[in-house]
């Protein structure tokens, strides 16, 4: 079985300040992990993915995430928030021995001017 | 653009209507998915098709009927829906569906916003 917990349903930051969106997972097998972003009235867009290579993964739009096996975490960070980053973010785990994507509950990021 | 196209983008239907949602991908992917996204709930996997065969039905009510005529197209036929079925329905595709060691990512369409009145 696998599960994903996004620890914050809402995060609010000021423009230009760092972003931290937290994600913890559980998986019986060596997982692949993803972060997706969803802007209002849009589908989900892949930000970045971890697939058992480098533990620090860089994605689009300046986002990055670090896979920490000991902490079962895959937190998403960005050094400086931009207004266009306001969206909902989903942490996703793929069980490489199975066939399912499991989604976290999502974190809504708000960016204040 | 992700390469996955869903139509229509918005749909309003009565509880006695019959309608269909369409999803199309020309990415050469073999697996296609329907997800339901309701307010304040995690994404729910509804159906999975792999090489046109349904491999997963996640206890979805029979008023939702999927169809996959080929690897590029996926439909969701709707009939006698309930107001609680109002949601964003997302289609996704991935290169492959099964197999250990495969690092697969899903490409999502923009969704169909369904309102049942």
Interface residues (C-beta under 8 A of the other chain):
Chain A: X29 X32 X34 X36 X41 X42 X43 X44 X45 X46 X49 X51 X52 X90 X94 X96 X97 X99 X100 X101 X103 X104 X105 X106
Chain B: X2 X4 X6 X33 X41 X42 X43 X45 X48 X55 X56 X90 X92 X97 X98 X100 X101 X102 X103 X104 X105 X106 X107 X108 X109 X110 X111 X113
